[in-house]
Amino acid sequence: MLKLVLASQSPRRKKLLTQLGLIFEILPSNSEEIITSDVPSTIVEDLSLRKAKEVAKSMPDSLIIGADTIVVHEGEILGKPKDQKDAFSTLTKLSGSTHEVFTGISFVITNSVNEVIKSHSFYEETKVSFSPLTPIEIESYIKTGSPMDKAGAYGIQDDWGSVFVERIEGDFYNVVGFPINRFYRELKDFHPKMAHSFSTHYSE
């Protein structure tokens, strides 16, 4: 049986995979996030695959999951804020408007000598609309420190940033950073045995 490896140190992705009953290892990727496209879907697929392949170099006989999430507002990619000033600027842009969240997921399978023998990538998109925010609300949120490690400078789950979200169109978990429904459907096609192993976890 292949080992399952998550190439991410995101506590949110770890939590979502754990709630599925999956047994997996975590080995964060150290690959450099170089963007070579201006198409959001291509960007997240490329970055997630690069992360998975980097981890694959040290993980034989494994199925590695790479993931990457970006926020796009009026064509501009909004990554993790560099500092509090950047976080304020980002949240001001999102205030009272709609943006898109793209998450790319990649599967990579390695053999016993760390060669990649099979891979697959896909992406999910969700539209998120914010209510208008006051400068005081934005500043208060930034003071919590929560925006600083999140693309788009906010979290929709277990976070005060959730009160900013007026509505979403698409998968909620995609905004968290890991589209669970799409992940499971794609895994069933890519590696049915692996998907079956945790789908039967809850039927025992």
Residue pairs with C-beta under 8 A, 6 or more apart in sequence:
1 193
1 197
2 61
2 62
2 63
2 109
2 191
2 194
3 24
3 25
3 59
3 61
3 62
3 63
4 22
4 23
4 24
4 25
4 62
4 63
4 65
4 194
5 24
5 25
5 26
5 27
5 55
5 59
5 62
5 63
5 64
5 65
6 13
6 14
6 17
6 24
6 25
6 26
6 27
6 64
6 65
6 67
7 27
7 28
7 29
7 51
7 52
7 54
7 55
7 64
7 65
7 66
7 67
8 14
8 26
8 28
8 29
8 51
8 65
8 66
8 67
9 26
9 28
10 67
10 177
10 178
12 155
12 157
12 176
12 177
12 178
13 67
13 177
13 178
14 26
16 173
16 176
16 178
16 180
17 24
17 65
17 178
20 180
20 184
20 198
20 201
21 198
21 201
21 202
22 198
24 65
25 59
27 55
27 58
27 59
28 55
29 50
29 51
29 52
29 54
29 55
29 66
30 54
31 50
31 51
31 53
31 54
33 47
33 68
34 50
35 43
35 46
35 47
35 77
36 46
37 43
37 46
40 70
40 72
40 77
40 100
40 102
40 125
41 102
41 104
41 123
41 125
43 68
43 70
43 77
43 102
43 104
44 68
44 69
44 70
44 102
44 103
44 104
44 123
45 104
45 106
45 121
45 122
45 123
46 104
46 121
47 66
47 68
47 104
48 66
48 67
48 68
48 104
48 105
48 106
48 121
49 66
49 104
49 106
49 108
49 119
49 121
50 66
51 66
51 67
51 68
51 106
52 64
52 65
52 66
52 106
52 107
52 108
52 119
53 66
53 108
53 116
53 119
55 64
55 66
55 108
56 62
56 64
56 108
56 110
56 114
56 116
57 114
58 114
59 110
59 114
60 110
60 111
60 112
60 113
60 114
61 110
61 111
61 112
62 109
62 110
63 107
63 108
63 109
63 191
63 194
64 107
64 108
64 109
64 110
65 105
65 106
65 107
66 104
66 105
66 106
66 108
67 103
67 104
67 105
67 106
67 177
67 178
68 103
68 104
69 101
69 102
69 103
69 104
69 151
69 177
70 77
70 78
70 79
70 101
70 102
70 151
71 77
71 78
71 79
71 94
71 99
71 100
71 101
71 102
71 151
71 152
72 78
72 99
72 100
72 101
72 102
73 93
73 94
73 97
73 99
73 100
73 152
74 93
74 97
74 99
76 93
78 90
78 93
78 94
78 99
78 151
78 152
78 153
79 151
80 148
80 149
80 150
80 151
80 153
81 87
81 90
81 147
81 148
81 153
84 142
84 148
86 153
87 142
87 147
87 148
87 153
88 138
88 139
88 142
90 147
90 152
90 153
91 133
91 138
91 141
91 142
91 147
91 153
91 154
91 164
92 133
92 135
92 138
94 130
94 133
94 152
94 153
94 154
94 164
95 130
95 131
95 132
95 133
95 138
95 164
96 130
96 131
96 132
96 133
97 129
97 130
98 127
98 128
98 129
98 130
99 127
99 128
99 130
99 152
100 125
100 126
100 127
100 128
101 125
101 126
101 127
101 128
101 151
101 152
101 174
101 175
102 123
102 124
102 125
103 123
103 124
103 174
103 177
103 178
103 179
104 121
104 122
104 123
105 121
105 122
105 123
105 124
105 178
105 179
105 182
105 183
105 186
106 119
106 120
106 121
107 118
107 119
107 120
107 121
107 186
107 187
107 190
107 191
108 116
108 118
108 119
109 116
109 117
109 118
109 119
109 191
110 116
110 117
111 117
118 190
120 186
120 190
122 182
122 186
124 170
124 171
124 174
124 179
124 182
125 170
125 174
126 168
126 169
126 170
126 171
126 172
126 174
126 175
127 168
127 169
127 170
128 156
128 165
128 167
128 168
128 175
129 165
129 166
129 167
129 168
130 164
130 165
130 166
131 164
131 165
131 166
133 164
137 164
141 147
141 154
141 160
141 161
141 164
142 153
144 160
146 154
146 155
146 159
146 160
146 161
147 153
147 154
147 155
147 161
150 161
151 177
154 161
154 164
155 161
155 162
155 176
156 162
156 165
156 168
156 172
156 175
156 176
157 176
168 175
171 179
171 180
171 181
171 182
173 179
173 180
173 181
174 182
184 195
184 199
187 194
187 195
188 195
